[in-house]
Amino acid sequence: MKAPKGPALLLASAAVLLLAWSFAVPIFEAPDENNHWLYISLIHKNKTLPAYSLEVQEANQPPLYYVLMAPFARETEVPKTTIWVDKQGVVRTPPGPKRFRNDPSDFRRFWPMRIVRILTALFSVLTVFFTYQAGRLASGNRLTGWLAGGLVAFLPQFTFRGMNISNDAFATAASAAATYFIILIIKSGFSPRTGLAAAATIALAFLSKINTLFLVIPFSLAVLTDAKPWKARFRGLAVLLLTLALIAPWMIYNQVRYGDPLAEGALNSAMTHLIDIKPLTSPYFLTRFPVLLGQSFVGLFGWMSLWSPPWFYQVFAALGILALLGLIWRFVRRNIDRRLAAILITIPILSFILVVYLNLTFTQPQGRYLFPALPAIMILAALGLEGLPFWKKGATPILVGMLFLLNVFILGTLIIPVYW
């Protein structure tokens, strides 16, 4: 079984799945999708950024995604919630994952929100495209691109989150583009053109979600380890001035409005009910945190309330272990670009550190916070799987096809029956 030469089939399959998930998952049945929509609709209505508050809970987020979506946020009715307050003033939720009422007639409604979902899905297709290109570049083999791209495209959590109204999809796409340019610098050497492209995509990622700024570090490592004189390497870092110039207006806006360039103080003051400060030595980081982080990285749906079957997590755990063993085997045999692998490994490590840092203040063990590192993770996984002694070329299209079918299985046997 041979994989097609280009990524067209991979991208088309990813697009079909993203669209299918966008209609199968009812509007607002994803973490904070209603709050993301409110942010977009307020920009559309008032032509300015709304003030961050308990009522507008996403307004502390960088504005790029929301500004891009605002032209499509026509006024529309919204789904009615199933949550209520009882006579004692206690907030009640019905059993099961549903938080909003839905009906088959809804397929004819909420089209402004559906259009934004479809546009968001297109950003996720870009993530698959850049992951494919980065994987192909990393090894010089298109099969690596297919494997890395397939691991991203058909990961159920990616298709679930990748079509929701949320800045996650755009931030992941921009991070995938930045990862591609970082690999291009590693494989082909630094050039001002490539450096500026990397600096611009890092800025786009940051202007979508602040947990992507760590990409500056692997970019800097790629430039500083280039085969050029030291002065030329340090001069290459000057392209980060473009990143600074692009992100500075939003940071200045925050400083003027909130007295804080990242609006962290405003977040902590508005969301006091979510603050749960804990030390790094808390048992939480050895028990609940890793389990939920892992589950929600591969397939935990709804409002972190709809679990996949246990065997589903075991399948992806086995794939991860095999990929790690393959990477170690390639390092031992010196059958890998060690500079490339070392720099790529910093991406998930830095992303994970930021998730841990967030969870010191808030209890948010959500795998989507690792999605800026998703392209790098899957490229490393592809390199590791291909490094296994028993791996054959024909295994790549077989595995990618099986991942596609697994995604369809979760959609057809879990998502649709639960919500419809």
C-alpha positions in Angstrom: 0.0 0.0 0.0 1.5 3.3 -1.1 0.9 6.8 0.2 0.0 9.4 -2.4 2.9 11.6 -3.4 1.4 14.8 -2.2 -0.7 15.9 0.8 -3.9 16.5 -1.2 -5.7 13.3 0.0 -4.6 13.9 3.6 -5.8 17.5 3.6 -9.1 16.6 2.0 -9.7 13.8 4.5 -8.9 16.2 7.4 -11.3 18.8 6.0 -14.1 16.2 5.7 -13.7 15.1 9.2 -13.5 18.6 10.6 -16.7 19.5 8.8 -18.4 16.3 10.0 -17.4 17.0 13.6 -18.5 20.7 13.3 -22.1 19.5 12.5 -22.1 16.5 14.8 -21.1 18.5 17.9 -23.9 20.8 18.9 -23.1 24.5 19.1 -21.5 25.5 22.4 -20.9 21.9 23.5 -17.2 22.6 23.8 -15.2 24.3 26.6 -16.1 28.0 26.7 -17.3 28.1 23.1 -20.2 30.4 24.2 -17.7 32.8 25.7 -15.5 32.8 22.6 -18.6 33.6 20.5 -19.5 36.4 22.8 -16.0 37.9 22.4 -16.3 37.8 18.6 -19.9 39.1 18.5 -19.0 42.1 20.8 -16.2 43.1 18.5 -18.6 42.8 15.5 -21.2 44.9 17.3 -19.1 47.6 18.9 -16.1 47.7 16.5 -13.7 47.6 19.5 -12.2 45.2 21.9 -14.5 44.5 24.9 -13.3 45.0 28.5 -12.3 41.9 30.3 -14.7 40.9 33.0 -16.5 37.9 34.6 -19.2 38.4 31.9 -16.7 38.5 29.0 -14.4 35.8 30.2 -12.3 35.4 27.0 -11.5 39.1 26.5 -8.1 38.8 28.1 -7.1 36.6 25.2 -5.0 38.1 22.3 -7.4 39.4 19.8 -6.2 38.2 16.4 -8.5 35.2 15.9 -11.5 37.1 17.2 -10.9 40.1 15.0 -10.6 37.9 11.9 -13.9 36.1 12.8 -15.8 39.3 13.8 -17.0 40.2 10.2 -18.9 36.9 10.1 -20.6 37.3 13.6 -24.0 38.5 12.5 -26.6 38.7 15.2 -28.2 35.3 15.8 -30.2 33.3 18.3 -28.1 31.1 20.5 -28.7 27.7 22.1 -30.6 27.6 25.4 -28.7 26.2 28.4 -29.8 23.2 30.4 -28.2 24.6 33.5 -30.5 26.1 36.1 -30.5 27.6 39.6 -32.7 25.9 42.1 -34.7 27.5 44.9 -31.8 27.4 47.3 -29.6 29.3 44.8 -27.5 26.3 43.9 -26.4 25.9 40.3 -27.6 22.6 38.9 -26.6 20.7 35.7 -28.4 17.7 34.2 -26.6 14.3 34.1 -24.5 13.6 31.1 -22.3 15.8 29.0 -25.0 18.1 27.5 -25.0 21.7 28.7 -27.2 23.1 26.0 -30.5 22.1 24.4 -30.2 20.7 20.9 -32.7 19.4 18.3 -32.4 18.0 14.7 -34.0 21.3 13.6 -30.8 23.0 14.8 -29.1 22.1 11.5 -31.0 24.9 9.9 -30.1 27.4 12.6 -27.2 29.2 14.1 -25.5 29.8 10.7 -23.3 32.8 11.8 -21.8 30.5 14.4 -21.6 27.6 11.9 -19.7 29.8 9.4 -17.2 30.7 12.1 -16.8 27.0 12.9 -16.1 26.2 9.2 -13.6 29.0 8.9 -11.9 27.8 12.1 -11.8 24.3 10.6 -9.9 25.7 7.6 -7.2 27.0 10.0 -6.9 23.4 11.3 -6.4 22.1 7.8 -3.5 24.5 7.6 -2.1 22.9 10.7 -2.1 19.5 8.9 -0.5 21.1 5.8 2.4 22.6 7.7 2.8 19.5 9.8 3.1 17.4 6.6 5.6 19.9 5.1 7.6 20.0 8.3 7.7 16.2 8.7 8.8 15.8 5.0 11.5 18.4 5.5 12.7 16.8 8.8 13.6 13.5 7.2 13.7 14.2 3.5 11.0 11.6 3.1 7.3 12.4 2.2 6.2 9.4 4.2 7.4 11.1 7.3 5.2 14.0 6.3 2.3 11.7 5.8 2.7 10.0 9.1 3.2 13.3 11.1 0.3 14.9 9.3 -2.0 11.9 9.7 -1.2 11.7 13.4 -2.3 15.3 13.8 -5.3 15.3 11.3 -7.0 12.2 12.7 -6.4 12.7 16.4 -10.0 12.9 17.7 -9.2 15.7 20.1 -7.7 17.7 17.3 -10.8 17.4 15.1 -13.0 18.1 18.1 -11.1 21.2 19.2 -10.1 22.2 15.6 -13.6 23.1 14.5 -14.9 24.8 17.7 -15.2 28.5 17.9 -12.0 29.1 19.8 -8.6 30.7 19.4 -6.9 27.3 19.8 -7.2 26.3 16.2 -5.6 29.5 14.9 -2.8 29.4 17.5 -2.1 25.7 16.6 -1.9 26.6 12.9 0.4 29.5 13.4 2.6 27.3 15.7 2.7 24.6 12.9 3.9 27.3 10.5 6.5 28.5 12.9 7.7 24.9 13.5 8.1 24.4 9.8 10.3 27.5 9.5 12.3 26.5 12.5 13.0 23.1 10.8 13.8 24.8 7.6 16.5 26.9 9.4 17.9 23.7 10.9 18.0 21.8 7.6 18.9 24.5 5.2 20.6 27.2 7.3 19.4 30.6 8.4 18.5 33.2 5.8 16.9 36.6 6.4 13.8 35.5 4.5 13.3 32.3 6.5 14.1 34.1 9.7 11.5 36.8 9.1 8.9 34.3 8.1 9.6 32.4 11.4 9.5 35.6 13.4 6.2 36.7 11.8 4.5 33.3 12.4 5.6 33.3 16.1 4.0 36.8 16.4 0.8 35.5 14.8 0.7 32.6 17.2 1.3 34.8 20.2 -1.4 37.3 19.0 -3.8 34.3 19.1 -2.8 32.7 22.4 0.0 33.8 24.8 1.1 30.3 25.6 2.8 30.1 22.2 5.5 32.6 23.0 7.8 29.8 24.0 8.4 29.3 20.3 11.0 32.1 20.5 13.3 29.6 22.4 13.5 26.8 19.8 13.8 29.4 17.1 16.7 31.0 18.9 18.3 27.6 19.4 18.0 26.9 15.7 19.6 30.2 14.8 22.4 30.0 17.4 23.4 26.4 16.4 23.6 27.3 12.7 26.9 26.7 10.9 27.8 30.3 10.7 30.3 32.6 12.5 29.0 33.6 16.0 28.5 37.2 15.0 26.3 36.2 12.1 24.3 33.9 14.4 23.6 36.7 16.9 22.7 39.1 14.1 20.2 36.5 12.9 18.3 36.9 16.2 17.6 40.5 15.2 14.6 39.3 13.2 12.8 38.8 16.5 12.5 42.6 16.5 9.7 41.9 13.9 8.0 39.6 16.5 8.3 42.3 19.1 7.0 45.0 16.7 3.9 42.9 15.9 3.0 42.0 19.4 3.8 45.3 21.1 0.6 47.2 20.2 -1.5 44.6 22.0 0.8 44.5 25.0 0.8 48.3 25.2 -3.0 48.2 25.0 -3.1 45.9 28.0 -0.7 48.0 29.9 -2.8 51.1 29.4 -6.1 49.4 30.1 -5.2 46.9 32.8 -1.8 48.0 34.0 -0.4 44.7 32.9 1.1 43.8 29.4 -0.4 40.3 29.6 -3.6 41.2 31.5 -2.8 38.5 34.0 -3.8 40.7 36.9 -7.2 41.3 35.3 -7.6 37.5 34.8 -6.9 36.7 38.5 -9.2 39.5 39.7 -12.2 38.5 37.5 -11.9 34.7 37.8 -11.4 34.5 41.6 -13.9 31.6 41.7 -11.6 29.5 39.6 -8.4 30.2 41.5 -7.0 27.1 43.2 -3.5 27.8 44.2 -1.4 24.7 44.9 2.4 24.0 45.2 4.4 22.0 42.7 4.7 19.3 45.3 0.9 18.8 45.4 -0.3 15.2 44.9 -2.5 16.7 42.1 0.5 16.8 39.8 1.1 13.1 40.2 -2.5 11.9 40.2 -5.3 13.7 38.5 -3.2 16.1 36.4 -1.3 13.7 34.2 -4.3 11.4 33.7 -6.7 14.1 32.6 -4.0 15.9 30.6 -3.2 12.8 28.7 -6.9 11.8 28.1 -7.9 15.3 27.0 -4.9 15.4 24.6 -6.2 12.5 22.6 -10.0 12.4 23.2 -12.0 13.9 26.0 -14.9 15.7 24.6 -17.8 18.0 25.6 -16.9 20.2 28.6 -14.3 17.7 29.7 -17.2 15.5 30.4 -17.4 12.9 27.6 -14.8 10.2 27.9 -13.7 7.8 25.1 -13.6 4.0 25.8 -10.6 2.9 28.0 -9.1 1.0 25.1 -8.9 4.2 23.1 -6.5 5.7 25.5 -4.5 2.5 25.6 -4.1 2.5 21.8 -2.6 6.0 21.9 -0.5 5.2 24.9 1.0 2.2 23.1 1.7 4.4 20.0 3.4 6.9 22.2 5.6 4.3 23.9 6.5 2.8 20.5 7.4 6.2 19.2 9.6 7.0 22.2 11.4 3.7 21.9 12.0 4.3 18.2 13.5 7.8 19.0 15.8 6.3 21.6 16.8 3.6 19.2 17.6 6.1 16.5 19.7 8.2 19.0 21.6 5.1 20.1 22.3 4.1 16.5 23.0 7.8 15.5 20.4 7.4 12.8 18.8 10.8 13.3 19.6 14.4 13.0 20.4 15.0 16.6 20.3 18.8 16.4 16.9 18.7 14.8 15.5 16.2 17.4 17.0 18.1 20.3 15.5 21.4 19.3 12.1 19.8 18.5 12.1 18.1 21.9 12.3 21.5 23.6 8.9 22.5 22.1 6.7 20.0 24.0 8.9 20.4 27.1 8.4 24.2 27.2 4.7 23.8 26.4 4.3 21.3 29.2 6.1 23.7 31.7 3.6 26.4 30.8 0.7 24.1 31.4 2.1 23.1 34.8 2.6 26.8 35.6 -1.1 27.5 34.7 -2.2 24.7 37.0 -0.4 26.1 39.9 -3.1 28.8 40.0 -6.0 27.2 38.2 -7.1 23.5 37.9 -7.0 23.2 34.2 -5.5 19.8 33.1 -6.6 20.3 29.5 -4.5 18.7 26.7 -5.5 21.5 24.3 -3.0 23.7 26.1 -0.3 21.5 24.6 -1.6 21.9 21.0 0.9 24.6 20.1 3.4 21.8 20.4 1.2 19.3 18.6 3.0 19.5 15.2 6.4 19.0 16.9 5.1 16.2 19.0 3.7 14.3 16.0 6.9 14.9 13.9 8.9 13.4 16.7 6.4 10.5 16.9 6.7 9.9 13.2 10.5 9.9 13.3 10.4 7.5 16.3 7.9 5.1 14.7 9.9 5.1 11.5 13.0 4.3 13.5 11.6 1.0 14.9 13.5 -2.0 13.6 10.4 -3.7 12.3 8.9 -0.5 10.6 8.4 -0.9 6.9 7.4 1.8 4.4 4.0 0.2 3.9 3.2 0.6 7.6 2.8 4.4 7.3 -0.3 4.4 5.0 -1.8 1.5 6.9 -1.4 3.3 10.3 -2.7 6.6 8.8 -5.7 4.8 7.4 -6.4 3.1 10.7 -6.2 6.4 12.5 -8.8 7.8 10.1 -11.1 4.9 10.7 -10.6 5.3 14.5 -11.6 8.9 14.2 -14.8 8.0 12.3 -15.5 5.3 14.8 -15.4 7.8 17.7 -17.6 10.2 15.8 -20.1 7.6 14.8 -20.3 5.5 18.0 -19.7 8.2 20.7 -20.3 11.8 19.6 -23.4 11.4 17.4 -25.3 9.0 19.7 -24.6 11.0 22.8 -25.7 14.4 21.4 -28.4 13.3 18.9 
